[in-house]
Amino acid sequence: MLKILHTADWHLGKKLQEFPRIEEQKLVLEEICEIAESENIDLVMLAGDIFDSFNPNHEAVELLYKTLKRLSNHGKRLIIAISGNHDSTQFVEAPDPLARELGIVFYSKYDSIVRPGPVGDGIEITKSEEGFIEVRFPHLDFPVRVIMAPYANEVLLKTFLGDGDKEESLRQVLEDKWQKLADSHCDSQGVNLFMGHFFFIREGEKPEPEPESERPILHVGGAQALYTKNIPAQIQYAALGHLHRYHAVQKDPFPVVYSSSPLAYSFSEADQDKRVVLIEAQPGKDVDHRPITLKQGKPLYRKRFEDLQATLEWLEENPYCFVELTYVTEESIDAQTRKAIMQAHEGIVNLIPHLKAGFGSANGELQAEDLNEDMETLFIKYFQSQKSMEPNEELLTLFREITSQTPSE
């Protein structure tokens, strides 16, 4: 029996606006390591968006390497990590020679070929070509095949895409590539896996909304989304990254699953359970898989109040969280009320006034006569009409820099 842990979208180095999350990331990655140990995991599949930016800071890089070193159990456990749309392909693959000694395989470019040979302690890559490896574990009597599909944008795939319908062209190109690999290598005598960082849906279904914090992956090569039917039928489990909530796109004929991010990274993810997925697989049989809920990290809440006392009581009762707080008021939040709320809790990310009477006109929209105002005043009015609050000084300063304006008299 092969035991697999599927995780994705770590986004190391990410902040929630000005609030750093690195300490929470350390805690939740420690939790993932503990799960791998307690469940005797053989293979960890990290399905992209390892970092939050193309140029991660030193602390994020250090956290990744320390975590993977522990997660690999000194090379006894194989880790396969692919890049996502937030990752630099060059940066992700850079430590490959040293990583292999610890049982870690980085794969970030769709046309890379992983070098066959030993990986870690007794594990061996026996076959390899673009987007594929076959692995042998010393304690298993069957091979493990993995089709790897890191994020690839239109620029990376331009040599494959014609001038016609690029949406359908991309799907067909990838499907043909994956099917050829499956037909060549994936029979019922081994475990056959797929890992990718794309939007996948069932054909005919509406795509899942992306989280607010996520860099858009839509229109990759012109495609709204890839279809689950594009994944070869020989596959027993497809491990996906990009959506930040746990989501089983399909269960039959094989599971296609987004594991979720380990932390909530935007308020669109408020109240979500964050998970990793445990998979048990053997050749020629359906896999068993179950999500495991992660407990570390601060939850995110969207709360709405009309009364100051009720606001302060809730904040006192819930100190360990981040909050987007909407405060209902007749006009605006006065300075004394704002100060009381902000001093009551260190995790208030946004304090949004909701005006009972709306702003300006009955529907809160800008009027034709407003067009006589200067650009900065128009911007302030527009921001108020959309957000029910005034832009802060930092945003106004940025607006002035862009428009090369001095402050309004």
N, C-alpha and C positions, 0 to 999 in steps of 0.2 A: 504494500500500500504506500503510495506517494502522498505526503501531506504538504499542502501548499498554503501559504499566507499571501493574500492579495491585498495590496494597499496602493494608494495613489495620492497625487495632489498635496504633497507635503508643503509646498510653497515656502521653503525655508527662507527666513529673512523678511517675511511679509509683516507689515504693520497694519493696524486698524486705524486709519488716518494717522494721528501723531502717536498712537499708543503702540509700543513694541510688543511683539508676541513671542520673542525668542525663548523666554523662560518657560512659557507654556508649551512651546514646541519641544523643549528639552524633556519636560515631564511626560508628554504624550508619546514621544518616541521611546522613552524609557519603558512606558507601558506596552508599546508594541513589541519591544525586545523581550519583555517578560512573557507576553503571550506566545511568542515564537519558542521560548524555552519551555514553558509549561506544556505546550501542545506538541513538542518534539517535531517541529517543522523541518522539512527537508529542503524546500524551495520557497524563496520569497520573490514575489513578482511586484515590482514597483513601477506602476504604469504611467509615468510621466509627470511633468510639472514638479520636478524635484526642488528647484529653486523658484523664487518669485520673480527674478529678473535675469536678464542675460549676463549681468555683471554682479553676482552676489557678493555681499560683504564678507569679510574674513570670518566673522562669528558664524555666519550661516554655513560657510564651507567647512569650518572646523566641526560644526555640529553634524554635518552629513558624514564626514569621514569617521568620526568617533562612533556614531550610531551604526554605520554599516560594518565597522570592525567588530562591534559587539554582536550585531545581528547575525553576522556570518559564522559566529562560534568558532573563530580561528580557522576558517576555511572548511569546516565540516558541513556547513549549510550553504547552498548555492543561492546567490542573489542575482537576479536579472533586472536591470534598471534601464528603461527607455526614456527618451526625452519627450517633453511636451511642448506646447506652444509658448510657454514662458522660459524655456531652457535654451541656452546656447549650445548648438550641436558640438562645436569645437571644445567648449569648456567641459561638457559632460564626459566626452570620450578621453580627455587628456590624461587622467590617471590610470588608464586601462592596464598598462604593464604591471604596475604595482598592485592594482586592485585584483588582478587575476590570482596573485599569490594568496589573497584572502578569500578566494571563492566568489569574487564579484565580477559580473560582466556588465559593462556599460555599452548601450547601443543607441546611437542618436541620429545616424544618417541612413536613409532607406537603402542606399547602395553600398554600405559598408559590409565587409566580410569579417566575421569573428575568427581569429586564428584557432584552428583545432589544436588539441593537446590538453595537458593537465590544467585544472583550475582548482585552487584550494587544496584540501587534504583528501586525496584519493578520488576526486571527481574528475571526469574527463569529457571534453567536447570531442565527439567521435565523427561528426559530420557538420559541415558548415557551408552556407552560401548566402547570397544577399537576402537579408531578412529572415534567416533561419539558422537554428542550431539543433543538433541532437546531442543529448547528454546521457552519460552513464554514471549512476551512483554506485559506490562499492557495495552497498547493502541491498540493492534491488536487482532482480534478474530480468528487467525489461528496460528499454530505452525510454527517454522522455524527449519529445519533440516540441519545439516552441517556434511558432511563427511570430516575428516581432515587427510591429508597425508603429514606429515613432511618428510623431507629428511631422508632416511635410507640407509646406505651403506651395502655392502655385509656382513660385520662382524655382523651388527645388525640383518640382515635377514638370517644368515647362518642356523638357525634351520629350516627354511622353504624351503631352496634350496637344491635340490638333487645333485647327481653327474653327471647328464646328461646335457642337453642344458640349462645353467643357464640363458641365455638371455630370452628364451621363458618361462622358469620356473618362473622367477621374474614377468614377465608380467601376467602370469596366476595366480600366487599366489595373486598378488595385485588385479587383476580383480575379482577373486572369493571373496576376502575379501570385496571389495567395493560393489559388487553386492549383497552379502548376507545382508549387512547393508541396502542397498536401498530397497531390497525386504521386509525386516522386518519393515522398518520405513517410507519409502518415498512414500506416496500416493498423490493423487491430492488435498487433503484437506489442505495441507500445502505447504510452499515454501521449495524447495529442492536444496541445494547448495553443491559444492565441492571446497575444497581448497588444493593445493598441491605444493610441491617444487621439481619438476622433469622436465626432458626434455620430452615434449609431442609433437608428430607430428602425422599427418595423416598417416596411414599405406601406405607404398610405396613411401612416400615423403622423400627427403633428409633432415637430421637434420639441424636446424639453427646453424650457427657458434656461438661459445661462445665469449663473449667479452674478450679482452686481459687481463683485470684485474680480471677475474673470475677464481676461483679455479675450475678445471674440475669436472663435474658431470657425464661425459660420463662413460660408463662401470660400472654403479651402479649395483652391482650384476651380472656383465657381460653384461648388456643391453646397447646397443647404445642409445635407447630411448624407452619410453612408447608410446602407441598409444592412440589416442582419443577414439577409440572404447573400450578401457579398462575401460572408465568411464561409470557408469550405465546410461541407457537411461532415468531414472526418473529425472536426474539432470536437472535443469533449467539454471544454470550458473556455470562455473568452473573458479575459480580465481587462477591463477598460479603465481609463482615466479621463478626466476633464470635468464632468459634472461633479459638484461638490456634495451632493446628497446620495445616499445609498439608493440604487435604482436597478432593478432587474428588468432589462429591456425585453428579454424573452426568457422563458424557462424551457421550452421545447423547440426543436429536438435536442438542444443543449443550452445551458445557461449562458447568457450574455449579460454581464453585470458591471455596473459602476460601484466601486467600493465606498466612495465618498472621501472627502478630505478628512484629516484627523482632527482639525479644529474648524469651528465656524469662523469664516473670514469676512463675512459681510452680513448686514442685517436682513438680507433676503434669506439667510440661512438660520435665522433666529428660531429656536425651539427644535431644530433638527437633531436627531441622534447621529453621532459620528461613529463610523464603524470600520473594521477590517473584515475580510472574509476568509474563513477557513474552508479549504477544499480537500477532500479525500478522493484520490483517483487511482484507478488501476486499468490495465488494458482491456478494451472491448466492452466496457461497462459504463453506465451512467455514473457521473460523479455525485458525491454527496457534498453539499455546500451549505454553510450557515454563516450569517453575519454575527460578529461579536461587537457589542457596543463599547466604545471607549469612554472612560470616565474622567480623564484628566482635561484640563483647560477650562477657561471661564466661559460660561454660557452667554449668549447674546439675547437680549430681550428688547422688544418694542413695546413701550408702555404709554398709556394715555391717561392723563389726570386733569381734573377741573378744580381740585381743591388742594391748597398748599399742604395742609396737615396730612392728608392722605398720601401725598407725594413723598413727604419726608419720612413718614412711617414705613412705606414700602422700601424706600432706599436704605433705611436703617436695617430692615429685616433681610435685605439681599445685598450684602457688601461685596460678595465675590462674583462679579459679573460685569459685562459692559452693557450700557443702556442707551437706546435711542428714545428720548423722552419727548412726547408731544404734550404741551401744556395748553389747555383750552382757556382762552381769555377774551375779554370784550375788545380790547385794543391791542396792546403789546404787553410783553412781560416787563414789569417795572424793575428797576435796578435792585431793589431790596429783595424781591422775590427771586430774581435770577441768582443773586449772590447766595441766598439761603439754599437753593436747590443745588448749585454747583459745589458749595462747601460741604454738602451732606454726603457726597459720594465721589470717589476718585475715578470711577469708571464711566462717567457720563460722556459719551462720545458726541452726541448731538442733542441740543435742547431746542425744540422746534415749537414756536408759538402757533397755535391754530386760532385764528380770529373768527369769533362766532358770526360776525356780520360780514365776513369776507373782506376783500381788499378792493378799494376804488369803486368799481361798478358792482352791480348785483352779482355778476358771475366772476368777478375778480380779474377780468382781462383788461389789457391796456385799451384805451380809447383813441380815436383819431386825433383828438386835440392834443394828446400827449406827444405827438410827433413834432410839436414845436419846441420841445425841450432839448437840452444838450445831450450828448451821447452818454455821459456818465449818469445823468438823472434818469434817462431812459433805461439804462442798464439796471439801475437800482430798482426802478418800478417793475421792470420785467422780472427780476429776481424775486421781488416780493410777490408778484402775481403767481409765480410758479412754486415758491417755497414757503409763502406766508411768513417771511422773515427778511430782515435786511442783510445784505452781504457784509461779511466782516471786513476789517481793514486790510487784511492780507489779500483777500480776493480783489478788493478795490485797487490795491497797489498793483497787482498783476494786470488788472484791466487797463490801468493808466499806462503801464509799460507797453502793453500791446498796442494801445491806441496813441501812445506818445503824448498823453495829456497831462496837464497839471491839475491839482485838485480844484473842484468847482468853488467859486466864491460864494 
